[in-house]
Amino acid sequence: MHQTWFVAATAFSFFIYAFHVPLVTYTIDPFLNTMGTHSYSRLVAFLLHPTLIILVCIGVGYFVRKFLPQGYAWSTGGRGL
């Protein structure tokens, strides 16, 4: 891919892999409760929640890599630096 945003996001692939599970675990129930009981709420949650998780992981990864580069290197095994 030649899109710069895609190349920049792939630098966080291992951070997303490592960070998304605890984030999903703690956010899925509040997210589903917020969506309500509308007939399409589960479908919207199915599509929206993973997208938000990936964006949050990239954002957190960006700030950790920028402000705590040694911590980022340690947590990712030196990937994506």
C-alpha positions, 0 to 999 in steps of 0.5 A: 500500500502506498497510502502514508496513513496505512504505512504509519498505522502498520508500525503499531501492529504489534502494539494493537495485538498486545493492547487490544485484548485488555481494552476489549475486555474492559470496554465491551459491556459498557459499550453494549449497554450504551448502545441500547436495545435497538434492533440494529444496536448489536450490528452497530456495536459489532462494526463500531467497537473494533474500529474504535479499539484500533484507533485508541490502540494506535493513539495510545501507541503513538503517545507511548512511543513518543513520550516513553520510547524505552517503555514502548521498545520494552513492551513491543520487543523493539518492534515498530520503532 
